Amino acid sequence: MKAAFDCDVLVVGGGPAGSTAAALLAREGRDVVLLEKDHHPRFHIGESLLPANVELFDALGVRERVEAIGMPKYGAEFCSPHHARHSLVEFADAWDKSMPMSWHVRRSELDALLFRRAAECGARTFEGCRVQEVEFDDEGGDVTALFEGAGEQRLRARFVVDASGRDTLLAQRHGLKQRHRKHNSAALFGHFRGARRLSGRLEGHISIVWFEHGWFWFIPLADGSTSVGAVCWPYYLKSRRKPLRDFFLDTVAMAPELAARLAGAELIADKVWAAGNYAYTSGRAADRRWLLAGDAYAFVDPVFSSGVLLAMASAFAALPLVQATLDGGPDAAPTRAARRRFEAHMRKGPRVFGWFIVRMTHPAMRDLFMQPRNLLRMKEAVLGLLAGDIFGRTPLWTSLALFKCLYWLNALSTPRRSLRAWRRRRHLIADVGALDGENVMAAGR
């Protein structure tokens, strides 16, 4: 005989996806247990939010709290060593004018805020609790977890939401995780005090700076610090022969515009992190008694800051599927339809953003971003994409398709340059074996 259920839904992972899912389900009267392996606040990279996040914060009832910890973000700046001028764009010029801004936040603060909100909504939340094993049958899942200070315990749930992030608990267990070879990248990042920012309303713009081995992000935060990171080809991180901190500072020096903004700035705590080979996707997003949310399903290159949006949007999309499963069972027609809709939702984000991400370092794409034009509303459509407006009803898809055609025309108009770029990318994304940054690590190595 199976033990009685300990909860309706067990959520693994207390990041944006897990905390949002737990809050939404608890508000619907479901008995929810939320397990987080660490203790909030805990470090996490990915500080920049998209305007499409704002309506999700509104729906969750936390907008004012996010605003209180955030740096207003009205647009983006693109800097290229191959162009004489910078390109400045604002979200207010996107197709949908109702999403003019967002914020940059410390992820440790945002994640803690969302975790607390889940508890306020009625979820039973636990920190310092690492899930070790999950087994499923027709009626639910048995979750074995190690609780800090209480030892190993077994919980039985009618449904399991895997929001374990890059741990990809169920995707690993079921053999669903696949490395995304077209997004094969590595990253180095740290926080600076005293960086020179843009002035006035532009201060909160995220800056994207291309350089020889990839691109940099420059994200101003409300506490005066600035997050700076380099997304580069795996071979470049593999070439490191010196301490990570020194290697990172040498990399910054390769982008003169960025180096000038960091002249005299201090690397906070003298700490740098690295991550390698981090892009992946999963073969499917849901089954009869479980689903994957946020990074537990897929992670792509962070050039468009889509991580938190995709995570929270996946939690909102998961709600109908979990509800249908609990109410009608996994085999009912409404549940099967909800599962198909959820699968389509989860594929859409990585696919839409991914097409642009793969081509961001190509000269033809760089030219278009550095000299944006609103021919046939293409600029408005691309700005809508940058704002994260991909799950609503904004009719930007025809203009985005035309933008893609313009990209190909631009690429084919300079065949030698494009051929060199494609060949170089094919070489640069090749697997170079294990990297020091395979997992996030502290500086000093």
Phi, psi and omega in degrees: 000134176283147177293157175297158182288137176274339179196165174286312185228131172249125181253126179261113177110123183255037172272195182302320180291309184293315181294321178295315179299317180297317180297313182296317181290320178296323178296334178275006177090008179279148175277109189241134171246128181243121183248127178237129185289331181258191175241132176281144356281141176229150185295140172204137177274160180112060190274346188266130181253156180259153178305328179294343174294332190300315181294333176288320175297320176301311182296331180273348179079029183233011186303314183296325179291320178294317179300324182293335181254001190256159169262121181304136182233113184256348182183203184217155176238135177244130181235130182229135177291350182261004181229144186284335184238159175274160176246123179245129179229152180234144181295336179296342179267005179288173182303310178268111185280359183274001180235070189275350186200168173210207181218159162259142182221157165287121183296329178301321180286317180297314183296321177295320179299313181292325178296316178296323180297322177300318178294320178299327181280354175114358177288145174272113188252139180226135176248163183064039184228111184257122178285131184252327183205148176224129177235140185241151168225190185295336187260341182172204182228143175255120185249122175260124184224148178259110180269127180300122179085352182231356177079194184280136178223157181239127181240141178247128183232151177285336180208146179238128173256115177270105175239042186281005177065219184291352172292335177042058187307301185282326178299322176292315184297322183263008178067032184264342187285132180228127176296137180268095189293332178288344179250026187293100185225166173228162182218146172235137182204154178201179180239138183242149172247132178092017177289146178278123183254172169292165187255158174062224182299335183279354187303323183272002177300136169283137179252132175249121185238114177284148171212181191304322187255010180153232180207157177250151164252150177223106188239110178284136179249160188293336182276007179095348178274166181225128176275127180231130179216152177246123172261119190223171179290146183303323182299330183291315177295325179295336183282356185298131177230019182216170179307148186302319180301311181295321179297319179296314180295324175296324179293318177302321181295342179285348178245093187306320180298315180291317180301323179295322180288336180260003178299122181084354179282156183249131176285111188298129180060011179054037188242138177227145176244161176219149175215140182228155175049050190263351183276132181201168173216177181234153184293329174208165187250348184205157174219195188297322185232018178205162172212161178254133180236146175061223184292346175294341177263311184201155172217133179239171178310137187277017187303328181256012175055041187271354190303306183293321178299310182296325179294308182292321178297325178294326178293318177296320179291333181286332186307309180299324181292314180297316179300315181296320180295315181293325184276320187241355183090160186289343185257358180293151182301316178298325179291317179297321178294318178296324179293321177296318179296321180294317178302316180296319178299314184294327179286330190296311184302302178302325181291313183294310179291324186299323181302318181285320183300315181301330187256003186297332180267000178284137182305324181294320178289320179300319178301318183292322179287329181279340179227065186292139175230149184261034177301125180053034177063026181292321179297317179299322180292316180294321176296326174298318175299313180298331178280350181087015184275068184241351182254355180268204184252013178298126186276061184265000191288326178294317179292326175294322177296321177294323176298319178298320176297319178297321176301311182296321177297318179297318180294317182286340178288341176234071189299321182294315179299317182292319179298317177299317182295316181294318179296319180296316180298317180302321178288319187287331181271003180299147180294127180247018180085188183297140177251155175300329183266025181305324172239159179298135182218157180278166181289170173111354180268000000 
